[in-house]
Amino acid sequence: MADSPNYDLKSQSPLQLFERVTEQGEKVRALKAGKAPKDEIDAAVRMLLSLKLSYKTATGQDYQAGLPPRDLVLINNGTTKEEDEDFVDPWTVQTSNAKGVDYDKLIVRFGSSKIDTDLINRIERATGQKPHRFLRRGIFFSHRDMDQILDAYENKKSFYLYTGRGPSSQAMHVGHLIPFIFTKWLQEVFDVPLVIQLTDDEKYLWKDLTTEKAYEYAKENAKDIIACGFDINKTFIFSDLDYLGTSTGFYKNIVKVQKHVTFNQVKGIFGFTDSDCIGKISFPAIQAAPSFSSSFPQIFSGKENIQCLIPCAIDQDPYFRMTRDVAPRIGQPKPALLHSVFFPALQGAQTKMSASDPNSSIFLTDTPKQIKTKINKHAFSGGRDTIEEHRKYGGNCDVDVSFMYLTFFLEDDDRLEQLKQAYTSGELLTGELKKVLIETLQPLIAAHQERRKQVTDEMVKQFMTPRKLAFEF
């Protein structure tokens, strides 16, 4: 694994190689300045040249002091055109492929592990529960150290869950529910504590929002999260703007992470520039800190050795690659991760959902009529141009957004397979497939809206109050 502390040069990431070259260059300069013996200087220079060669081999670029490689994901899909490349970082997801991002290549590039049948079967044995549809269908497709979490669980050692939400708008869409639906299932089958971070500070730093508006969005989003059905006795939801000022454990961990990550590293990982405000540069440490149990002394009685499992979309992985690199150096266990695919926009998997474009997704505030209209009018079709062609050649489920949405929200595996066969053969038309999706989403969203109505400001306050949960540590 690329983030293991003991690896040879071949297994190091471009950013780690960059840091090694930089350190070795400083060592050579120090030896020369200190008039060290010639053979010692020569050995250090040979090592420097070897490191520079490894760096060039890994990146295709010559080493340039102060210019680290950007540790973002650019995946070439067998072409040389820039517009045919996938681009993934914590703020942007772009692909020109109607099927969406190539996740197998993403696993290789990020250095994570595929969630295979063996791991899914092991989760089933450990929990005694049928694996969630997100696991069965490859929606959560990649992991880091999930086997360690299962080792601990099978040996009666506890762990905890951590996920989050960046509250950039009042209304959330169905794609925002994915990590929370899965996290709720994980919490129930493993019976462990859960912390949910609302990064209102991040949204203030990145967006044109006041701190008051960002905090207001955090509380509104908390209502939608609570409406997913989380247990108040086992779940702590917190706003960074609120919790940071009250928890010494949380802030201490932020400072420890900040001390062990250089400006060059965050520039390389996140693409920050000299023009970015210092709040952005220091923010990754704030997203890292909930990975450590000592950030929540009220829950874990100050214990520092409780491992964390983070279910999240794979675009958030750069934060936690950084965290996993830092963890051993500050005496903390590395967090484990479960990565999900991206939820497609209505217009197709190669376009981006936007809170400012109400037609790019189905929002949790949409009425049954709005849901029906959006799907019928905007959902990208994998069908043919005419009914005759469709009956003859069939539809393409790989690019059809209605079918993609059904893989997320239709629980019945047999029904989903029947729909796939019928659509692929041409027996089922696009309009009929859209009707199935409408009839799946309308009751699901109506039920969510009903539950949300029951969530009072007082309940939000209780969920967001630092307190002991229903676990002994």
HELIX and SHEET records of a PDB file:
HELIX    1   1 LEU A    9  SER A   11  5                                   3    
HELIX    2   2 PRO A   14  ALA A   33  1                                  20    
HELIX    3   3 LYS A   38  THR A   59  1                                  22    
HELIX    4   4 GLU A   82  ASP A   84  5                                   3    
HELIX    5   5 TYR A  103  PHE A  110  1                                   8    
HELIX    6   6 THR A  117  THR A  127  1                                  11    
HELIX    7   7 ARG A  133  ARG A  136  1                                   4    
HELIX    8   8 MET A  146  GLU A  154  1                                   9    
HELIX    9   9 VAL A  174  PHE A  190  1                                  17    
HELIX   10  10 ASP A  200  TRP A  206  1                                   7    
HELIX   11  11 THR A  211  ILE A  226  1                                  16    
HELIX   12  12 ASP A  240  TYR A  243  1                                   4    
HELIX   13  13 THR A  248  HIS A  260  1                                  13    
HELIX   14  14 PHE A  263  PHE A  270  1                                   8    
HELIX   15  15 ILE A  278  ALA A  288  1                                  11    
HELIX   16  16 ALA A  289  SER A  291  5                                   3    
HELIX   17  17 SER A  293  SER A  295  5                                   3    
HELIX   18  18 PRO A  297  PHE A  300  1                                   4    
HELIX   19  19 ILE A  314  GLN A  316  5                                   3    
HELIX   20  20 ASP A  317  VAL A  326  1                                  10    
HELIX   21  21 ALA A  327  ILE A  330  5                                   4    
HELIX   22  22 PRO A  368  HIS A  378  1                                  11    
HELIX   23  23 ILE A  387  TYR A  393  1                                   7    
HELIX   24  24 VAL A  401  PHE A  409  1                                   9    
HELIX   25  25 ASP A  413  SER A  425  1                                  13    
HELIX   26  26 THR A  430  LYS A  453  1                                  24    
HELIX   27  27 ASP A  457  PHE A  463  1                                   7    
SHEET    1   A 3 VAL A  73  ASN A  76  0                                        
SHEET    2   A 3 GLU A  85  VAL A  88 -1                                        
SHEET    3   A 3 VAL A  93  GLN A  94 -1                                        
SHEET    1   B 7 SER A 113  LYS A 114  0                                        
SHEET    2   B 7 PHE A 140  ARG A 144 -1                                        
SHEET    3   B 7 ALA A 336  SER A 340 -1                                        
SHEET    4   B 7 GLN A 307  ALA A 313  1                                        
SHEET    5   B 7 PHE A 159  ARG A 165  1                                        
SHEET    6   B 7 LEU A 194  LEU A 198  1                                        
SHEET    7   B 7 THR A 235  SER A 239  1                                        
END                                                                             
